[in-house]
Amino acid sequence: DVWNRCDPATDAHPYIMRKQGTPEGLRVVPAGDSLTIQRESMAGALVVPVLRQDGTISSLQFIAPPNTANRLKAAGKTDKPNLPGATMEGWFTVGEMVPGGVVYLCEGIGTAWACWKATGRPAVACFGWGRVRAVAAEMRQRDKSARLVLVPDVGKEQDAEKIARDVGAAVAAMPDGWPNNSDANDLAQREGFDVLEILLSN
């Protein structure tokens, strides 16, 4: 119901502009909508669907607009809440997967956009690091020959190595010297998408 009453996203959304992303497949909560999460209105939030393998929506992630995001962070809450009461099953794909091809597994859509933009290869948003293992396992079961590459934020490298060993994946870690929680989108925006492309290709 929430998804159906949202508007198609455009390039003008603040988060898409800041992350140099694309609005394809996304929506925006319209002004005046009644949806509130964590006691904050979600009007203006970018909406990312969590898609099962059959294409149906299991849940939604809301990326709050700047003012709302600042209030949530100041209160110690997430500025990317999921739809309360909905089960997280699946992922969101940027680009198009092909059997046996490379797929980058990322914590969020900002990193997925950057990986896709740098390489032209598909990347998936797993909706939080806690879901990366489950998504990787499901993708490995779906395509035994896929070349899965985990792209962890700074600080998640050891966990990424464990997951990679278990599912038969590679890890593309951030270069040394970046602060905790920095990600591939940060790298691309500061040093260029060509630098990120080299990191991912290696």
Secondary structure, 3 states (H helix, E strand, C coil): CCHHHCEECCCCCHHHHHHCCCCCCCEECCCCCCCEECCEECCCCEEEEEECCCCCEEEEEEECCHHHHHHHHHCCCCCCCECCCCCCCCEEEECCCCCCCEEEEECCHHHHHHHHHHHCCCEEECCCHHHHHHHHHHHHHHCCCCEEEEECCCCCHHHHHHHHHHHCCEECCCCCCCCCCCCHHHHHHHHCHHHHHHHHHC
